[in-house]
Amino acid sequence: MAEFIVRGKNIEVTPALKNYVEKKLGRLEKYFDIPLRVQVTLGVQRGRHIVEVTVPINGMFLRGEEEVDDMYAAIDSVVDKLERQIHKYKTKINRKARQRDPRQAPIITDLVPDLEEELEAEPKVVRVKRIPLKPMDVEEAILQMNLLDHDFFVFRNAEDEQTYVVYRRKDGNYGLIGPET
């Protein structure tokens, strides 16, 4: 059975809303042979209803985000998006899990048809770029990213010597991705 963690941002999560989230996202359980821990953030920003869903699966993440005028429509839409991702990446996810532990059974059940031919047609890495990781603080990394007119920037944090990625969010703010310590 899935565990649902539902929280609100600028919105009260009513029991009816929480039940709707659990009912709709509960559909994802049929695709997996493992218990799911589904993290859901419901938010309202400038009259738009935003639903963010993250599902950790054996070291990988299934993630979807939708932003529309109605919260219930946003929930429906994000579930559809997640199901499309599951269908599209089923074989890749199972293959990655078996590479980590060959004895492991497939994570995603066979409710999703194989998509080997479609996976072969997916984009491939065509360029590898190596960069020097100069130690800098987050503000300097943001400045460098903006000077390069990129949407993200990889750097070594001067405080802890770890590698981080700073990125520009859709809302105009910045995000920071770093290792767990």
TISE-744496 format. One line per 8 residues: for each residue x, y, z negated of N, C-alpha, C, CB. Coordinates in nm, 4 decimals. Each point is the difference from the previous one (the first is absolute). Glycine has a CB too. Example, Ala and Ser with C-alpha at 12.3 -4.5 7.8 and 13.67 -1.06 7.14 Angstrom:
1.3190/-0.5690/-0.7800/-0.0890/0.1190/0.0000/0.0900/0.1200/0.0000/-0.1892/-0.1173/-0.1246  0.1542/0.2223/0.1966/0.0820/0.1190/-0.0060/-0.0770/0.1090/-0.0730/0.1184/-0.0628/0.2145 .
***
This chain:
0.0850/-0.1186/0.0000/-0.0850/0.1186/0.0000/0.0890/0.1242/0.0000/-0.1854/-0.1240/-0.1230  0.1457/0.2212/0.1986/0.0785/0.1233/0.0130/-0.0177/0.0889/-0.1229/-0.0232/-0.0121/0.2501  0.1297/0.0827/-0.2813/-0.0042/0.1005/-0.1058/-0.0051/0.1361/0.0696/0.1302/-0.1477/-0.1678  -0.2269/0.2288/0.1308/-0.0165/0.1312/0.0620/0.0351/0.1092/-0.0996/-0.1790/-0.0907/0.1513  0.2650/0.1803/-0.1092/0.0348/0.1167/-0.0798/-0.0489/0.1202/0.0804/0.2056/-0.1124/-0.1115  -0.3151/0.1722/0.0663/-0.0621/0.1102/0.0730/0.0127/0.1262/-0.0831/-0.1619/-0.1565/0.1156  0.2205/0.2591/-0.0541/0.0123/0.1272/-0.0716/-0.0450/0.1129/0.0911/0.1910/-0.0895/-0.1396  -0.2277/0.1991/0.0767/-0.0492/0.1143/0.0746/0.0919/0.1198/-0.0093/-0.2279/-0.0823/-0.0389 .
0.2301/0.1595/0.1448/0.0743/0.1268/0.0062/-0.1017/0.1068/0.0376/0.2228/-0.1124/0.0668  -0.2522/0.2000/-0.1576/-0.1002/0.1045/0.0222/-0.1392/-0.0580/0.0235/0.1795/0.1443/0.0951  -0.2018/-0.2646/-0.1465/-0.1307/-0.0641/0.0125/-0.0153/-0.0982/-0.1160/-0.0001/0.0254/0.2550  -0.1222/-0.0336/-0.3075/-0.0278/-0.0984/-0.1035/-0.0368/-0.1310/0.0675/-0.0769/0.1790/-0.1626  0.1420/-0.2867/0.1217/-0.0294/-0.1317/0.0566/-0.1175/-0.0574/-0.0772/0.2424/-0.0383/0.0706  -0.3590/0.0461/-0.0108/-0.1211/-0.0504/-0.0634/-0.0024/-0.1530/0.0091/-0.1243/0.2144/0.0572  0.0466/-0.2788/-0.1432/-0.0117/-0.1463/0.0100/-0.0495/-0.0451/0.1387/-0.0460/-0.0070/-0.2471  -0.0457/0.0821/0.3060/-0.0512/-0.0359/0.1330/0.1109/0.0072/0.1040/-0.2272/0.0856/-0.0637 .
0.3102/0.0171/0.0567/0.1107/0.0164/0.0939/0.1030/-0.1112/-0.0196/-0.0369/0.2496/0.0019  0.0677/-0.2806/-0.1271/0.0969/-0.1059/-0.0300/-0.0527/-0.1352/0.0497/0.0818/0.1292/-0.2026  -0.2100/-0.1565/0.1811/-0.0593/-0.1252/0.0480/0.0057/-0.0091/0.1517/-0.1505/-0.0030/-0.1992  0.1264/0.1152/0.2672/0.0045/0.0017/0.1467/0.1416/-0.0306/0.0483/-0.1889/0.1680/0.0068  0.2876/-0.1060/-0.0707/0.1405/-0.0246/0.0346/0.0327/-0.1478/-0.0181/0.0619/0.2352/-0.0688  -0.0987/-0.2917/-0.0443/0.0311/-0.1398/-0.0290/-0.0706/-0.0946/0.0972/0.0312/0.0607/-0.2408  -0.1554/-0.0291/0.2750/-0.0749/-0.0840/0.0934/0.0651/0.0037/0.1379/-0.2123/0.0420/-0.1292  0.2412/0.0769/0.1778/0.0556/0.0140/0.1349/0.1427/-0.0540/0.0093/-0.1450/0.2002/0.0331 .
0.2305/-0.1618/-0.1271/0.1387/-0.0459/0.0035/0.0120/-0.1458/-0.0416/0.0745/0.2326/-0.0485  -0.1758/-0.2840/-0.0174/-0.0020/-0.1415/-0.0342/0.0007/-0.0882/0.1241/-0.1222/0.0567/-0.2091  0.0805/-0.0007/0.3226/0.0033/-0.0752/0.1266/0.1417/-0.0419/0.0367/-0.2017/0.1256/0.0766  0.3012/-0.0520/-0.1246/0.1390/-0.0312/0.0344/0.0473/-0.1303/-0.0642/0.0439/0.2446/0.0215  -0.1084/-0.2838/-0.1324/0.0431/-0.1203/-0.0726/-0.0027/-0.1242/0.0886/-0.0862/0.1019/-0.2109  -0.0095/-0.1091/0.3022/-0.0131/-0.1208/0.0817/0.1208/-0.0227/0.0899/-0.2460/0.0307/-0.0053  0.3263/0.0721/0.0282/0.1159/-0.0128/0.0875/0.1242/-0.0501/-0.0723/-0.0945/0.1822/0.1366  0.0940/-0.1834/-0.2695/0.1210/-0.0290/-0.0751/-0.0158/-0.1217/-0.0896/0.0549/0.2410/0.0069 .
0.0563/-0.3137/-0.0219/0.0031/-0.1169/-0.0874/0.0535/0.0351/-0.1385/0.0317/-0.1452/0.2008  -0.0064/0.2718/-0.2239/0.0552/0.0449/-0.1276/-0.0942/0.1043/-0.0596/0.2385/-0.0460/0.0775  -0.2384/0.0617/-0.2096/-0.0839/0.1046/-0.0603/0.0532/0.1380/0.0393/-0.0571/-0.1526/-0.1947  -0.0337/0.2432/0.2203/0.0378/0.1342/0.0432/-0.0131/0.0994/-0.1147/-0.0730/-0.0550/0.2335  0.1585/0.1554/-0.2303/-0.0083/0.1128/-0.0928/-0.0180/0.1237/0.0880/0.1478/-0.1125/-0.1824  -0.2705/0.1591/0.1944/-0.0349/0.1067/0.0927/-0.0038/0.1334/-0.0740/-0.1319/-0.1621/0.1419  0.2160/0.2559/-0.0980/0.0046/0.1330/-0.0598/-0.0720/0.0975/0.0933/0.2198/-0.0521/-0.1192  -0.3208/0.1192/0.0651/-0.0834/0.0887/0.0806/-0.0026/0.1383/-0.0642/-0.1416/-0.1950/0.0789 .
0.1660/0.2963/0.0035/-0.0133/0.1384/-0.0457/-0.1062/0.0667/0.0851/0.2425/0.0107/-0.0766  -0.3462/0.0391/0.0102/-0.1074/0.0743/0.0658/0.0225/0.1471/-0.0315/-0.1657/-0.1955/-0.0158  0.1614/0.2786/0.1163/0.0245/0.1415/-0.0245/-0.0850/0.0898/0.0869/0.2293/-0.0582/-0.0650  -0.2424/0.1813/0.0190/-0.0691/0.1023/0.0772/0.0943/0.1188/0.0085/-0.2328/-0.0792/-0.0731  0.2543/0.1263/0.1951/0.0881/0.1139/0.0208/-0.0575/0.0846/0.1130/0.2034/-0.1306/-0.0808  -0.2334/0.2535/0.0502/-0.0578/0.0940/0.0979/-0.1222/-0.0588/0.0713/0.2280/0.0984/0.0324  -0.3142/-0.1637/-0.1090/-0.1228/-0.0543/0.0562/0.0162/-0.1308/0.0753/-0.0758/0.2299/0.0146  0.1965/-0.2804/-0.0051/0.0266/-0.1269/0.0679/0.0139/-0.1106/-0.1044/0.1146/0.1200/0.1926 .
-0.1680/-0.2349/-0.1625/0.0066/-0.1151/-0.0901/0.1130/-0.0910/0.0475/-0.2499/0.0138/-0.0523  0.3421/-0.0418/-0.0378/0.1206/-0.0748/0.0339/0.0038/-0.1287/-0.0804/0.1232/0.2132/0.0543  -0.0977/-0.3246/0.0145/0.0150/-0.1294/-0.0646/0.1368/-0.0546/0.0371/-0.2508/-0.0441/0.0045  0.3311/0.0124/-0.1062/0.1311/-0.0608/0.0202/-0.0015/-0.1363/-0.0682/0.1171/0.2274/0.0120  -0.0766/-0.3311/0.0612/0.0013/-0.1356/-0.0533/0.1395/-0.0588/0.0201/-0.2483/-0.0299/0.0484  0.3033/-0.0287/-0.1542/0.1287/-0.0683/0.0078/-0.0159/-0.1382/-0.0622/0.1287/0.2200/-0.0098  -0.0816/-0.3215/0.0838/-0.0075/-0.1377/-0.0474/0.1401/-0.0602/0.0089/-0.2438/-0.0239/0.0745  0.3134/0.0080/-0.1885/0.1303/-0.0669/0.0039/-0.0179/-0.1498/0.0240/0.0957/0.1743/-0.1555 .
-0.0174/-0.2281/0.2509/-0.0090/-0.1419/0.0341/0.1416/-0.0553/0.0084/-0.2193/0.0332/0.1266  0.2635/-0.1033/-0.2297/0.1319/-0.0640/-0.0011/0.1119/0.0912/0.0501/-0.1155/-0.2161/0.0341  0.1271/0.3348/-0.0879/0.1088/0.0894/0.0374/-0.0291/0.0861/0.1208/0.1507/-0.1647/-0.0953  -0.2637/0.1439/0.1611/-0.0421/0.0827/0.1130/-0.1236/0.0779/-0.0429/0.0944/-0.1650/0.1707  -0.1322/0.2638/-0.0925/-0.1164/0.0803/-0.0345/-0.0943/0.0108/0.1181/0.1366/0.1281/-0.1648  -0.2636/-0.1474/0.1361/-0.1070/0.0263/0.0950/-0.0574/0.1334/-0.0437/-0.0529/-0.2495/0.0470  0.0473/0.3481/0.0432/-0.0436/0.1335/-0.0403/-0.0913/0.0606/0.1047/0.2115/0.0304/-0.1286  -0.3142/0.0381/0.0815/-0.0907/0.0707/0.0893/-0.0469/0.1278/-0.0642/-0.0721/-0.2150/0.1014 .
0.0485/0.3150/-0.0177/-0.0493/0.1284/-0.0485/-0.1003/0.0537/0.1016/0.2177/0.0476/-0.1243  -0.3274/0.0037/0.0756/-0.1014/0.0606/0.0859/-0.0486/0.1293/-0.0624/-0.0696/-0.2260/0.0856  0.0356/0.3200/-0.0008/-0.0471/0.1304/-0.0445/-0.1160/0.0418/0.0900/0.2313/0.0644/-0.0873  -0.3522/-0.0614/0.0302/-0.1210/0.0393/0.0741/-0.0894/0.0841/-0.0910/0.0119/-0.2100/0.1434  -0.1310/0.2433/-0.0937/-0.0906/0.0875/-0.0744/-0.0826/-0.0707/-0.1068/-0.0093/0.1380/0.2017  0.0074/-0.2719/-0.2006/-0.0832/-0.0760/-0.0929/0.0839/-0.1089/-0.0663/-0.2060/0.0470/0.1393  0.2000/-0.0585/-0.2703/0.0824/-0.0953/-0.0731/-0.0314/-0.1439/0.0389/0.0122/0.1624/-0.1880  -0.1393/-0.1958/0.2003/-0.0365/-0.1370/0.0347/0.0473/-0.0348/0.1409/-0.1989/0.0154/-0.1522 .
0.1892/0.0790/0.2442/0.0499/-0.0225/0.1363/0.1520/-0.0162/-0.0002/-0.1929/0.1331/0.0930  0.2610/-0.0579/-0.1783/0.1457/-0.0110/-0.0101/0.0388/-0.1391/-0.0513/0.0180/0.2493/-0.0424  -0.0920/-0.3002/-0.0550/0.0268/-0.1341/-0.0532/-0.0199/-0.1044/0.1087/-0.0714/0.0739/-0.2296  -0.0416/-0.0648/0.3013/-0.0266/-0.0946/0.1096/0.1116/0.0051/0.1037/-0.2475/0.0259/-0.0367  0.2886/0.0931/0.0707/0.1011/0.0195/0.1032/0.1362/-0.0557/-0.0416/-0.1236/0.2032/0.0744  0.1621/-0.1831/-0.2000/0.1300/-0.0501/-0.0451/-0.0001/-0.1523/-0.0071/0.0360/0.2117/-0.1301  -0.1480/-0.2729/0.0964/-0.0092/-0.1465/-0.0008/0.0170/-0.0531/0.1422/-0.1530/0.0060/-0.2022  0.0870/0.0576/0.2988/0.0150/-0.0411/0.1401/0.1453/0.0133/0.0451/-0.2370/0.0709/0.0459 .
0.3016/0.0378/-0.0847/0.1397/0.0224/0.0366/0.0893/-0.1086/-0.0590/-0.0427/0.2469/0.0116  0.0211/-0.2810/-0.1383/0.0808/-0.1035/-0.0652/-0.0215/-0.1368/0.0655/-0.0124/0.1293/-0.2152  -0.1119/-0.1600/0.2512/-0.0264/-0.1274/0.0667/0.0692/-0.0064/0.1360/-0.2199/-0.0147/-0.1193  0.2221/0.1262/0.1921/0.0715/0.0025/0.1283/0.1491/-0.0237/-0.0221/-0.1717/0.1587/0.0949  0.2277/-0.0974/-0.2002/0.1415/-0.0217/-0.0307/0.0266/-0.1469/-0.0311/0.0171/0.2349/-0.0872  -0.1038/-0.2960/0.0097/0.0159/-0.1410/-0.0350/-0.0014/-0.0849/0.1264/-0.1101/0.0392/-0.2237  0.0137/-0.0150/0.3106/-0.0092/-0.0753/0.1252/0.1269/0.0179/0.0827/-0.2501/0.0266/-0.0016  0.2961/0.0959/0.0105/0.1142/0.0316/0.0862/0.1303/-0.0591/-0.0534/-0.1160/0.2099/0.0680 .
0.1344/-0.2066/-0.1999/0.1289/-0.0373/-0.0562/0.0020/-0.1333/-0.0724/0.0422/0.2379/-0.0201  -0.1496/-0.3162/0.0324/-0.0093/-0.1267/-0.0721/0.1232/-0.0874/0.0193/-0.2460/0.0121/0.0251  0.2845/-0.0365/0.0971/0.1116/-0.0889/0.0272/0.1300/0.0571/-0.0535/-0.1182/-0.0829/0.2025  0.1382/0.2134/-0.1866/0.1231/0.0629/-0.0490/0.0094/-0.0082/-0.1520/-0.0027/0.1547/0.1971  -0.1065/-0.1283/-0.2661/0.0001/-0.0035/-0.1459/0.0324/-0.1410/-0.0490/-0.1687/0.1879/-0.0068  0.1035/-0.2881/0.0657/0.0259/-0.1377/-0.0412/0.1442/-0.0400/0.0306/-0.2416/-0.0558/0.0392  0.2936/0.0968/0.0769/0.1375/-0.0331/0.0365/0.0984/0.0629/-0.0980/-0.0679/-0.0162/0.2412  0.0463/0.1440/-0.2773/0.0890/0.0681/-0.0952/-0.0037/-0.0691/-0.1360/-0.0362/0.2178/0.1212 .
-0.0822/-0.2590/-0.1651/-0.0117/-0.0667/-0.1292/0.0752/-0.1330/0.0012/-0.2231/0.1106/-0.0371  0.2145/-0.1847/0.1471/0.0709/-0.1279/0.0096/0.1505/0.0204/0.0077/-0.1984/-0.0988/0.1143  0.2440/0.2102/-0.0575/0.1437/0.0281/0.0047/0.0532/0.0243/-0.1409/-0.0240/0.0980/0.2312  -0.0556/-0.0333/-0.3145/0.0411/0.0251/-0.1384/0.0032/-0.1300/-0.0801/-0.0980/0.2311/0.0132  -0.0039/-0.3156/0.0071/-0.0086/-0.1270/-0.0708/-0.0603/-0.1032/0.0950/-0.0248/0.1167/-0.2259  0.1080/-0.2010/0.2891/-0.0485/-0.0949/0.1008/-0.1056/-0.0972/-0.0520/0.2211/0.0190/0.1064  -0.2237/-0.0444/-0.2381/-0.0993/-0.0932/-0.0555/-0.1368/0.0650/-0.0135/0.1828/-0.1166/-0.1226  -0.1888/0.2472/0.1395/-0.1244/0.0731/-0.0240/-0.1016/-0.0248/0.1124/0.1302/0.1754/-0.1256 .
-0.2525/-0.2010/0.0869/-0.1086/-0.0151/0.0971/-0.0336/0.1366/0.0566/-0.0924/-0.2024/-0.1215  0.0231/0.2059/0.2347/-0.0383/0.1297/0.0555/-0.0797/0.0830/-0.1002/-0.0016/-0.1023/0.2277  0.0258/0.2309/-0.2265/-0.0705/0.0919/-0.0880/-0.1407/0.0253/0.0532/0.2182/0.1072/-0.0672  -0.2265/-0.0864/0.1976/-0.1287/0.0318/0.0620/-0.0594/-0.1283/0.0557/0.0751/0.2361/0.0568  -0.2004/-0.2601/-0.0894/-0.0663/-0.1231/0.0425/-0.0276/0.0026/0.1491/-0.1027/-0.0231/-0.2264  0.0630/-0.0911/0.2774/-0.0237/-0.0137/0.1434/-0.1355/0.0545/0.0446/0.1462/-0.1989/-0.0056  -0.2075/0.2829/-0.0746/-0.1225/0.0671/0.0456/0.0320/0.0984/0.1117/-0.1013/-0.0253/-0.2289  0.2291/0.0612/0.2391/0.0436/0.0957/0.1020/0.0679/-0.0796/0.1103/0.0289/0.1892/-0.1701 .
-0.0731/-0.1745/0.2957/0.0637/-0.0747/0.1082/0.1448/0.0449/0.0208/-0.2243/-0.0279/0.1091  0.3072/-0.0642/-0.0588/0.1397/0.0337/0.0273/0.0086/0.1039/0.1110/0.0714/-0.2301/-0.0725  0.0248/0.3168/0.0590/0.0173/0.1089/0.0966/0.1429/0.0029/0.0519/-0.1791/0.1324/-0.1155  0.2391/-0.2492/0.1381/0.1398/-0.0051/0.0421/0.0250/0.0826/0.1258/0.0170/-0.2265/-0.1019  -0.1039/0.2140/0.2030/0.0234/0.0734/0.1246/-0.0067/0.1500/-0.0240/-0.0955/-0.1910/0.1312  0.0008/0.2344/-0.2126/-0.0129/0.1425/-0.0291/0.1215/0.0509/-0.0768/-0.2497/-0.0238/-0.0029  0.3012/-0.0592/-0.0885/0.1161/0.0411/-0.0773/0.1225/0.0170/0.0876/-0.0943/-0.1171/-0.1968  0.1084/0.0333/0.2983/0.1149/0.0112/0.0888/-0.0046/0.1295/0.0798/0.0106/-0.2490/0.0146 .
-0.1292/0.3042/0.0079/-0.0138/0.1223/0.0782/0.0176/0.1253/-0.0856/-0.1530/-0.1225/0.1536  0.1735/0.1064/-0.2837/0.0145/0.1158/-0.0874/0.1308/0.0727/0.0257/-0.1388/-0.1151/-0.1713  0.1436/0.2435/0.1346/0.1238/0.0763/0.0167/0.1146/-0.0607/-0.0796/-0.1357/0.2054/0.0374  0.2558/-0.1905/0.0156/0.1193/-0.0533/-0.0638/0.0955/0.1146/-0.0329/-0.0265/-0.2195/0.1238  0.1194/0.1956/-0.2115/0.1017/0.1002/-0.0330/0.0914/0.0130/0.1214/-0.0097/-0.0527/-0.2513  0.0165/0.1717/0.3076/0.0819/0.0219/0.1188/0.1217/0.0873/-0.0276/-0.2050/-0.0244/0.1361  0.2106/0.0804/-0.2572/0.1132/0.0851/-0.0337/0.0269/-0.0095/-0.1499/-0.0533/0.1567/0.1922  0.1778/-0.1655/-0.2272/0.0398/0.0002/-0.1395/0.0881/0.1219/-0.0206/-0.0141/-0.2547/-0.0195 .
-0.0173/0.3321/-0.0808/0.0771/0.1203/-0.0284/0.0580/-0.0119/-0.1397/-0.1454/0.1400/0.1531  0.2736/-0.1225/-0.1634/0.0675/-0.0041/-0.1303/0.0309/0.1435/-0.0401/0.1007/-0.2311/0.0449  -0.1242/0.2588/-0.1722/0.0219/0.1363/-0.0485/0.0846/-0.0026/-0.1265/-0.2193/0.0735/0.0999  0.3011/0.0289/-0.1191/0.0726/0.0083/-0.1272/-0.0970/0.0426/-0.1096/0.2171/0.0573/0.1193  -0.2103/-0.1219/-0.2342/-0.0905/0.0327/-0.1095/0.0720/0.0922/-0.0975/-0.1221/-0.2207/0.0258  0.1131/0.3491/0.0015/0.0627/0.1015/-0.0845/-0.0836/0.0169/-0.1265/0.0978/0.1191/0.2026  -0.0355/-0.1210/-0.3193/-0.0775/0.0244/-0.1227/-0.0581/0.1418/0.0000/0.1469/-0.1630/-0.1254  -0.2747/0.1737/0.0940/-0.0676/0.1303/-0.0069/-0.1218/-0.0128/-0.0888/0.0812/0.0637/0.2304 .
-0.1363/0.0504/-0.2711/-0.1224/-0.0056/-0.0791/-0.1203/0.0004/0.0946/0.1129/0.1190/-0.1948  -0.2300/-0.1410/0.1386/-0.1214/-0.0135/0.0803/-0.0282/0.1272/0.0796/-0.0913/-0.1605/-0.1692  0.1096/0.2777/0.1069/-0.0276/0.1263/0.0690/0.0898/0.0172/0.1221/-0.0711/0.1010/-0.2178  0.1969/-0.1395/0.2048/0.0928/0.0102/0.1129/-0.0405/-0.0976/0.1111/0.1859/0.0695/-0.1574  -0.2315/-0.1881/0.1192/-0.0445/-0.0982/0.0986/-0.1219/0.0513/0.0763/0.0894/-0.1852/-0.1446  -0.1820/0.2501/0.0741/-0.1176/0.0579/0.0665/0.0429/0.1100/0.0960/-0.1431/-0.0540/-0.2001  0.2349/0.1385/0.1574/0.0522/0.1058/0.0863/0.0640/-0.0602/0.1247/0.0382/0.1471/-0.2009  0.0446/-0.2496/0.1827/0.0671/-0.0650/0.1132/-0.1019/-0.0619/0.0950/0.1999/-0.0459/-0.1449 .
-0.3024/-0.0196/0.0893/-0.1048/-0.0597/0.0822/-0.0700/0.1065/0.0836/-0.0317/-0.1806/-0.1714  -0.0005/0.2933/0.1089/-0.0675/0.1081/0.0711/0.0899/0.0631/0.1057/-0.1364/0.0432/-0.2039  0.2650/-0.0299/0.1739/0.0934/0.0552/0.0982/0.0111/-0.0902/0.1234/0.1272/0.1096/-0.1870  -0.1349/-0.2396/0.1641/0.0051/-0.0952/0.1110/-0.1349/-0.0158/0.0690/0.1826/-0.1191/-0.1185  -0.2880/0.1752/0.0579/-0.1374/-0.0112/0.0501/-0.0426/-0.1473/0.0092/0.0299/0.2156/0.1295  0.0046/-0.2928/-0.2330/-0.0408/-0.1396/-0.0098/-0.1140/-0.0120/-0.1003/0.2334/-0.0781/0.0590  -0.3007/-0.0365/-0.0549/-0.1072/-0.0265/-0.0952/0.0501/-0.0752/-0.1229/-0.1607/-0.0039/0.1900  0.2855/-0.0445/-0.1853/0.0590/-0.0682/-0.1141/0.1507/0.0208/0.0025/-0.1859/-0.1720/-0.0017 .
0.2496/0.1430/-0.1117/0.1444/0.0145/-0.0090/0.0533/-0.0967/-0.1053/-0.0140/0.2430/0.0712  0.1172/-0.3195/-0.0357/0.0631/-0.0965/-0.0907/0.1214/0.0675/-0.0629/-0.0802/-0.1999/0.1384  0.0941/0.1881/-0.2707/0.1125/0.0634/-0.0675/0.0357/-0.0760/-0.1269/-0.0679/0.2223/0.0941  0.1861/-0.1946/-0.1452/0.0436/-0.0562/-0.1284/-0.0233/0.1067/-0.1054/0.1750/-0.1522/0.1090  -0.2525/0.1190/-0.2103/-0.0328/0.0940/-0.1058/0.1237/0.0230/-0.0872/-0.2429/-0.0750/0.0022  0.2810/0.2004/-0.0189/0.1190/0.0348/-0.0774/-0.0153/-0.0362/-0.1477/0.0451/0.1848/0.1615  -0.1680/-0.1896/-0.2117/-0.0227/-0.0293/-0.1417/0.0315/-0.1443/-0.0364/-0.1745/0.1749/0.0001  0.1246/-0.2707/0.0834/0.0159/-0.1410/-0.0373/0.0739/-0.0836/0.1048/-0.2090/0.0230/-0.1297 .
0.2560/0.0404/0.2373/0.0769/-0.0670/0.1056/-0.0801/-0.1084/0.0740/0.2048/0.0465/-0.1339  -0.3384/-0.0430/0.1225/-0.0860/-0.0943/0.0714/-0.0427/0.0603/0.1335/-0.0814/-0.0975/-0.2188  0.0440/0.0118/0.3130/-0.0473/0.0459/0.1308/-0.1500/0.0251/-0.0076/0.1831/-0.1291/0.1191  -0.2248/0.2442/-0.0664/-0.1402/0.0408/0.0006/-0.0408/0.0450/0.1396/0.0162/0.0678/-0.2419  -0.1481/-0.0622/0.2629/-0.0566/0.0565/0.1214/-0.0990/0.1070/-0.0429/0.0306/-0.2170/0.1324  -0.0131/0.3376/-0.0815/-0.0979/0.1056/-0.0214/-0.0788/0.0108/0.1301/0.1471/0.1274/-0.1702  -0.2790/-0.1051/0.1589/-0.0812/0.0066/0.1203/-0.1089/0.1062/-0.0152/0.0465/-0.2433/0.0457  -0.0938/0.2910/0.0688/-0.1056/0.1006/0.0044/-0.1342/-0.0715/0.0026/0.1501/0.1655/0.1213 .
-0.2387/-0.1296/-0.2150/-0.1325/-0.0597/-0.0085/-0.0983/0.0757/0.0888/0.0491/-0.0772/-0.2342  -0.1607/0.0128/0.2656/-0.1029/0.0622/0.0835/-0.0540/0.1282/-0.0622/-0.0601/-0.2258/0.0860  0.0594/0.2313/-0.2214/-0.0554/0.1187/-0.0675/0.0993/0.1155/-0.0077/-0.1443/-0.1521/-0.1324  0.2642/0.1351/0.1941/0.0996/0.1078/0.0009/0.1012/-0.0082/-0.1135/-0.1706/0.1403/0.1071  0.1444/-0.2233/-0.2057/0.0948/-0.0189/-0.1093/0.1040/-0.1031/0.0406/-0.1765/0.0595/-0.1700  0.2614/-0.0990/0.0748/0.1045/-0.0967/0.0288/-0.0139/-0.1210/-0.0901/0.1519/0.1839/0.0738  -0.1057/-0.2967/-0.0245/0.0044/-0.1224/-0.0783/0.1439/-0.0464/-0.0109/-0.2326/-0.0634/0.0736  0.2597/-0.0157/-0.1755/0.1336/-0.0520/-0.0215/-0.0089/-0.1505/-0.0241/0.0781/0.2222/-0.0950 .
-0.0025/-0.2985/0.1720/0.0030/-0.1457/-0.0145/0.1384/-0.0368/-0.0502/-0.1720/-0.0369/0.1861  0.1749/-0.0385/-0.2949/0.1270/-0.0416/-0.0563/-0.0087/-0.1381/-0.0594/0.0547/0.2359/-0.0447  0.0592/-0.2926/0.0057/0.0010/-0.1359/-0.0535/-0.0547/-0.0053/-0.1420/0.1955/-0.0510/0.1450  -0.2531/-0.0650/-0.1801/-0.0397/-0.0223/-0.1380/0.1247/-0.0230/-0.0824/-0.2225/-0.0965/0.0702  0.2243/0.1494/-0.1925/0.1183/-0.0213/-0.0828/-0.0344/-0.0861/-0.1188/0.0933/0.2189/0.0723 .
***
